[in-house]
Amino acid sequence: MRVAAAILRKELRLELRTFESIPGMALFSVTTFVVFHFGLNRATVAGDLAAGILVVTILFAGMLGLNRLYVADEEQGGFDGFLLAPVDRTWLFVAKAVALFGYLTVLEIVAVPAFAFLLLGPGIGQALPGLIVVLALVNAGFAIIAALVGALAVRTRARDLVGPLIALPLLVPVVIGAAEALEPLLLEGGAAVLPVRWLLVLGLYDLVFGLLAIAVFDPLLED
């Protein structure tokens, strides 16, 4: 745990010093909502359309964070130093996943109010508790997949392309589960009950893929 905490502190200090990930992710999401606001030519959206716009926008904004997750380690020799250190390499995966989960949370603090202002009608406050639960599960799934895929993609020449190409198919279940879970919330203004089935799907996918990522990360990092 101390190894993961040390790496996480390094990641947060680096982000606070350079602002390479979070501002770009937030700006991308807000800009996308502006494009949807004018492109759809309607005052508000609801239901499946609103859920799809929100989830897909957060997904693509998160890809910017995926592409930057391991760049500093690769360019500054962090991988080689970590491989030489007498520590469990799985903690690098844990720290990167937690850091990206935090980035996504900060992104959503900016993106959700912008989404509500530009595309939703009144009553978003009632949907907020359910929205937080679903987005937390989405963030966990995205962070786990990105922390694994990023370590593989960063060592390729076309890392900005390879990472999203590998991650997007793996994220399809997350997108489907999140969109299905959010649809009744955004259709009824938060009055509807969260569909437990889709929350279980998201939670199970996060758990299974998290265990799988922990199992394969060490040999993947060595290769």
C-alpha positions as CSV (number, residue, x, y, z in Angstrom):
1,M,0.0,0.0,0.0
2,R,2.9,2.4,0.7
3,V,4.2,1.8,-2.8
4,A,0.8,2.6,-4.3
5,A,0.4,5.7,-2.1
6,A,3.9,7.0,-3.1
7,I,3.1,6.5,-6.8
8,L,-0.3,8.2,-6.4
9,R,1.3,11.2,-4.6
10,K,3.7,11.5,-7.5
11,E,0.9,11.3,-10.1
12,L,-1.2,14.0,-8.3
13,R,1.8,16.3,-7.9
14,L,2.7,15.9,-11.5
15,E,-0.9,16.7,-12.6
16,L,-1.0,19.8,-10.3
17,R,2.3,21.0,-11.7
18,T,1.6,20.4,-15.4
19,F,-2.2,20.3,-15.8
20,E,-1.8,17.9,-18.7
21,S,-4.9,15.7,-18.3
22,I,-7.8,17.2,-16.3
23,P,-8.1,20.7,-18.1
24,G,-8.1,19.0,-21.5
25,M,-10.7,16.4,-20.5
26,A,-13.0,19.1,-19.0
27,L,-12.6,21.4,-22.0
28,F,-13.3,18.6,-24.4
29,S,-16.5,17.5,-22.5
30,V,-17.9,21.0,-22.3
31,T,-17.2,21.7,-25.9
32,T,-18.9,18.5,-26.9
33,F,-22.0,19.4,-25.0
34,V,-22.0,22.8,-26.7
35,V,-21.8,21.1,-30.1
36,F,-24.7,18.8,-29.1
37,H,-26.7,21.7,-27.9
38,F,-26.6,23.5,-31.2
39,G,-26.3,20.4,-33.4
40,L,-29.5,18.6,-32.1
41,N,-31.5,21.8,-32.6
42,R,-33.7,21.2,-29.6
43,A,-34.1,22.9,-26.2
44,T,-33.7,19.8,-24.0
45,V,-33.0,16.0,-24.3
46,A,-34.1,13.3,-22.0
47,G,-34.2,9.5,-21.5
48,D,-31.9,7.3,-23.6
49,L,-30.7,10.2,-25.8
50,A,-29.5,12.2,-22.7
51,A,-27.9,9.1,-21.2
52,G,-26.1,8.3,-24.4
53,I,-24.8,11.8,-24.8
54,L,-23.5,12.0,-21.2
55,V,-21.9,8.6,-21.1
56,V,-20.2,8.7,-24.5
57,T,-18.9,12.3,-23.9
58,I,-17.3,11.2,-20.6
59,L,-15.9,8.1,-22.3
60,F,-14.2,10.1,-25.1
61,A,-13.0,12.8,-22.7
62,G,-11.5,10.0,-20.6
63,M,-9.5,8.8,-23.6
64,L,-7.4,12.0,-23.2
65,G,-6.5,10.9,-19.7
66,L,-5.7,7.3,-20.9
67,N,-3.2,8.6,-23.5
68,R,-1.3,10.6,-20.9
69,L,-1.4,8.1,-18.1
70,Y,2.0,6.5,-18.6
71,V,3.7,9.0,-20.9
72,A,5.9,10.6,-18.2
73,D,7.0,7.1,-17.0
74,E,8.0,6.1,-20.5
75,E,9.7,9.3,-21.4
76,Q,11.6,9.8,-18.1
77,G,12.6,6.2,-17.5
78,G,10.0,5.5,-14.8
79,F,9.2,2.1,-16.1
80,D,12.8,0.9,-16.0
81,G,13.2,2.3,-12.5
82,F,10.1,0.6,-11.3
83,L,11.1,-2.7,-12.8
84,L,14.4,-2.6,-10.9
85,A,12.8,-1.7,-7.6
86,P,12.1,-4.7,-5.2
87,V,8.3,-4.1,-5.0
88,D,5.2,-5.7,-6.3
89,R,4.5,-4.2,-9.7
90,T,0.8,-4.6,-9.3
91,W,0.8,-1.5,-7.1
92,L,1.7,0.6,-10.1
93,F,-1.5,-0.5,-11.8
94,V,-3.5,0.2,-8.6
95,A,-2.0,3.7,-8.3
96,K,-2.6,4.6,-11.9
97,A,-6.3,3.3,-11.7
98,V,-6.9,5.3,-8.6
99,A,-5.4,8.5,-10.1
100,L,-7.5,8.2,-13.2
101,F,-10.6,7.6,-11.1
102,G,-9.8,10.9,-9.4
103,Y,-9.3,12.6,-12.7
104,L,-12.7,11.4,-14.0
105,T,-14.4,12.5,-10.8
106,V,-13.0,16.0,-11.2
107,L,-14.0,16.0,-14.9
108,E,-17.6,15.1,-14.0
109,I,-17.8,17.9,-11.4
110,V,-17.3,20.2,-14.3
111,A,-19.1,18.2,-17.0
112,V,-22.3,17.3,-15.3
113,P,-23.4,20.9,-14.5
114,A,-22.5,21.9,-18.0
115,F,-24.5,19.0,-19.4
116,A,-27.5,20.0,-17.2
117,F,-27.3,23.6,-18.2
118,L,-27.0,23.0,-21.9
119,L,-29.1,19.9,-22.6
120,L,-31.4,19.1,-19.7
121,G,-34.6,20.6,-18.4
122,P,-35.2,21.5,-14.8
123,G,-35.3,18.7,-12.1
124,I,-31.7,17.4,-12.4
125,G,-31.3,17.7,-8.7
126,Q,-33.5,14.8,-8.0
127,A,-31.5,12.6,-10.3
128,L,-28.2,13.6,-8.7
129,P,-27.8,10.8,-6.1
130,G,-28.5,8.0,-8.7
131,L,-26.2,9.8,-11.2
132,I,-23.4,9.8,-8.7
133,V,-23.7,6.0,-8.1
134,V,-23.8,5.2,-11.8
135,L,-20.9,7.5,-12.6
136,A,-18.8,6.1,-9.8
137,L,-19.2,2.6,-11.3
138,V,-18.4,4.0,-14.8
139,N,-15.3,5.7,-13.5
140,A,-14.1,2.5,-11.8
141,G,-14.6,0.4,-14.9
142,F,-12.9,3.0,-17.1
143,A,-10.0,3.5,-14.7
144,I,-9.3,-0.3,-14.5
145,I,-9.4,-0.8,-18.3
146,A,-7.3,2.4,-19.0
147,A,-4.7,1.5,-16.4
148,L,-4.1,-1.8,-18.1
149,V,-4.4,-0.8,-21.7
150,G,-2.3,2.3,-21.2
151,A,0.7,0.3,-20.0
152,L,0.5,-1.7,-23.2
153,A,-0.1,1.1,-25.6
154,V,2.5,3.6,-24.3
155,R,5.4,1.5,-25.6
156,T,4.1,1.5,-29.2
157,R,4.8,4.2,-31.7
158,A,1.1,5.1,-32.3
159,R,0.2,5.1,-28.6
160,D,-2.4,7.8,-29.0
161,L,-4.2,5.5,-31.5
162,V,-3.5,2.1,-30.1
163,G,-4.8,2.9,-26.6
164,P,-8.4,4.0,-27.7
165,L,-8.6,1.2,-30.3
166,I,-8.0,-1.5,-27.6
167,A,-9.9,0.2,-24.8
168,L,-13.1,1.1,-26.7
169,P,-14.3,-2.4,-27.4
170,L,-13.6,-3.4,-23.7
171,L,-15.6,-0.4,-22.6
172,V,-18.8,-1.3,-24.6
173,P,-20.4,-3.2,-21.6
174,V,-19.7,-0.2,-19.4
175,V,-21.3,2.2,-21.9
176,I,-24.4,-0.1,-22.3
177,G,-24.8,-0.6,-18.5
178,A,-24.4,3.1,-17.7
179,A,-26.8,4.2,-20.5
180,E,-29.5,1.7,-19.4
181,A,-29.1,2.7,-15.7
182,L,-29.3,6.4,-16.4
183,E,-32.2,6.4,-18.9
184,P,-35.0,6.2,-16.3
185,L,-33.3,8.8,-14.1
186,L,-33.0,11.3,-17.0
187,L,-36.4,10.5,-18.3
188,E,-38.3,11.1,-15.1
189,G,-36.1,13.9,-13.7
190,G,-34.7,11.6,-11.0
191,A,-38.1,10.4,-9.8
192,A,-37.5,6.8,-11.1
193,V,-35.8,4.1,-9.1
194,L,-32.3,3.1,-10.2
195,P,-32.5,-0.2,-12.1
196,V,-30.6,-2.6,-9.8
197,R,-30.0,-5.1,-12.6
198,W,-27.8,-2.7,-14.5
199,L,-26.0,-1.6,-11.4
200,L,-25.1,-5.2,-10.7
201,V,-23.9,-5.6,-14.3
202,L,-21.6,-2.6,-14.0
203,G,-20.3,-3.7,-10.6
204,L,-19.7,-7.3,-11.7
205,Y,-17.9,-6.1,-14.8
206,D,-15.7,-3.8,-12.8
207,L,-14.9,-6.6,-10.3
208,V,-14.1,-9.3,-12.9
209,F,-12.0,-7.1,-15.1
210,G,-10.2,-5.6,-12.1
211,L,-9.2,-9.1,-11.0
212,L,-8.2,-10.0,-14.5
213,A,-6.1,-6.8,-14.9
214,I,-4.3,-7.5,-11.6
215,A,-3.5,-11.0,-12.7
216,V,-1.9,-10.0,-16.1
217,F,-0.4,-6.6,-15.3
218,D,2.9,-7.9,-13.9
219,P,3.9,-10.0,-17.0
220,L,2.5,-7.3,-19.3
221,L,4.8,-4.7,-17.7
222,E,7.8,-6.9,-18.0
223,D,7.2,-7.6,-21.7
